Amino acid sequence: MIVEETYLKDCYIITPKVFNDDRGYFLETFNKKQFEESTGIKTSFVQDNQSKSNKGVLRGLHFQTGKHAQAKLVRVIKGSVLDVCVDLRKDSKTFGKYFSIVLDNIKHQQLFVPKGFAHGFVVLEDNTVFAYKCDNYYNKEAEGGIIYNDKTVNVDWKFSTDALILSQKDKDLPTFKSLFNDN
Ligand SMILES: Cc1cn([C@H]2C[C@H](O)[C@@H](COP(=O)(O)OP(=O)(O)O[C@H]3O[C@@H](C)C(=O)[C@@H](O)[C@H]3O)O2)c(=O)[nH]c1=O
């Protein structure tokens, strides 16, 4: 597996070695030793999640607050998404900046989204199945988020269609400025 740090510190792209043969393919979706040796980050994932969505669904941008913050290792099992994460660490050089990558079931790349980031994705194909490991449990009271089309973060959802499908909760998310502007 190849592990590359993005321009956002602690945020990594993981490209697995895929073994193709007459039967299909095989790949390791997580290898704790290799992950920790390559990144220097100790992981202790405690929850695995999976969601299915059709083209045009946008989930995000989500995070959990305080002691419930989650690091996530995200991937696509079937279909494709544009995956986005935003650095919300106030002491970071890249505070407010985002990284995006297409994740699909061809390259099987994964993104490691560290604690202190918001995360979301827009779905590019019907019946896309998205899966991720989290290093902290879901906590409804600690849920937070930023509206996907926030003017300050200004994510280019480049492959998205006009007819985005969002949950009501995601349509009601606040702006970056309302969360972080002390003025
Ligand atoms: C995230 C989550 C949701 N749920 C429940 C709550 C709710 O009734 C239902 C659907 O939840 P949501 O609408 O929040 O699902 P979704 O919009 O898919 O939320 C996810 O979005 C992506 C972008 C992330 O990064 C994840 O961390 C998570 O926030 O599932 C759990 O039971 N456990 C969980 O870990």
Ligand as a Chemical Component Dictionary entry (heavy atoms), coordinates in Angstrom:
data_LIG
# 
_chem_comp.id                   LIG 
_chem_comp.type                 NON-POLYMER 
_chem_comp.pdbx_formal_charge   0 
_chem_comp.three_letter_code    LIG 
# 
loop_
_chem_comp_atom.comp_id 
_chem_comp_atom.atom_id 
_chem_comp_atom.alt_atom_id 
_chem_comp_atom.type_symbol 
_chem_comp_atom.charge 
_chem_comp_atom.model_Cartn_x 
_chem_comp_atom.model_Cartn_y 
_chem_comp_atom.model_Cartn_z 
_chem_comp_atom.pdbx_ordinal 
LIG C1  C1  C 0 -23.367 8.722  11.641 1  
LIG C2  C2  C 0 -24.343 7.812  12.409 2  
LIG C3  C3  C 0 -25.708 7.917  12.206 3  
LIG N1  N1  N 0 -26.557 7.118  12.882 4  
LIG C4  C4  C 0 -27.991 7.252  12.635 5  
LIG C5  C5  C 0 -28.567 8.618  12.947 6  
LIG C6  C6  C 0 -29.633 8.823  11.899 7  
LIG O1  O1  O 0 -30.880 8.352  12.362 8  
LIG C7  C7  C 0 -29.190 7.954  10.727 9  
LIG C8  C8  C 0 -28.598 8.765  9.568  10 
LIG O2  O2  O 0 -27.604 9.621  10.130 11 
LIG P1  P1  P 0 -26.975 10.817 9.303  12 
LIG O3  O3  O 0 -28.051 11.500 8.526  13 
LIG O4  O4  O 0 -26.174 11.665 10.240 14 
LIG O5  O5  O 0 -26.013 10.037 8.289  15 
LIG P2  P2  P 0 -24.903 10.650 7.327  16 
LIG O6  O6  O 0 -25.396 11.946 6.781  17 
LIG O7  O7  O 0 -24.509 9.606  6.396  18 
LIG O8  O8  O 0 -23.738 10.965 8.346  19 
LIG C9  C9  C 0 -22.415 10.683 8.028  20 
LIG O9  O9  O 0 -21.975 11.592 7.039  21 
LIG C10 C10 C 0 -20.604 11.475 6.659  22 
LIG C11 C11 C 0 -20.302 12.571 5.681  23 
LIG C12 C12 C 0 -19.673 11.414 7.804  24 
LIG O10 O10 O 0 -18.551 11.907 7.777  25 
LIG C13 C13 C 0 -20.114 10.573 8.954  26 
LIG O11 O11 O 0 -19.294 10.763 10.081 27 
LIG C14 C14 C 0 -21.558 10.803 9.304  28 
LIG O12 O12 O 0 -21.706 12.087 9.868  29 
LIG O13 O13 O 0 -28.225 7.044  11.241 30 
LIG C15 C15 C 0 -26.095 6.164  13.773 31 
LIG O14 O14 O 0 -26.895 5.429  14.404 32 
LIG N2  N2  N 0 -24.742 6.046  13.951 33 
LIG C16 C16 C 0 -23.853 6.833  13.301 34 
LIG O15 O15 O 0 -22.615 6.663  13.502 35 
# 
loop_
_chem_comp_bond.comp_id 
_chem_comp_bond.atom_id_1 
_chem_comp_bond.atom_id_2 
_chem_comp_bond.value_order 
_chem_comp_bond.pdbx_ordinal 
LIG C1  C2  SING 1  
LIG C2  C3  DOUB 2  
LIG C2  C16 SING 3  
LIG C3  N1  SING 4  
LIG N1  C4  SING 5  
LIG N1  C15 SING 6  
LIG C4  C5  SING 7  
LIG C4  O13 SING 8  
LIG C5  C6  SING 9  
LIG C6  O1  SING 10 
LIG C6  C7  SING 11 
LIG C7  C8  SING 12 
LIG C7  O13 SING 13 
LIG C8  O2  SING 14 
LIG O2  P1  SING 15 
LIG P1  O3  DOUB 16 
LIG P1  O4  SING 17 
LIG P1  O5  SING 18 
LIG O5  P2  SING 19 
LIG P2  O6  DOUB 20 
LIG P2  O7  SING 21 
LIG P2  O8  SING 22 
LIG O8  C9  SING 23 
LIG C9  O9  SING 24 
LIG C9  C14 SING 25 
LIG O9  C10 SING 26 
LIG C10 C11 SING 27 
LIG C10 C12 SING 28 
LIG C12 O10 DOUB 29 
LIG C12 C13 SING 30 
LIG C13 O11 SING 31 
LIG C13 C14 SING 32 
LIG C14 O12 SING 33 
LIG C15 O14 DOUB 34 
LIG C15 N2  SING 35 
LIG N2  C16 SING 36 
LIG C16 O15 DOUB 37 
# 
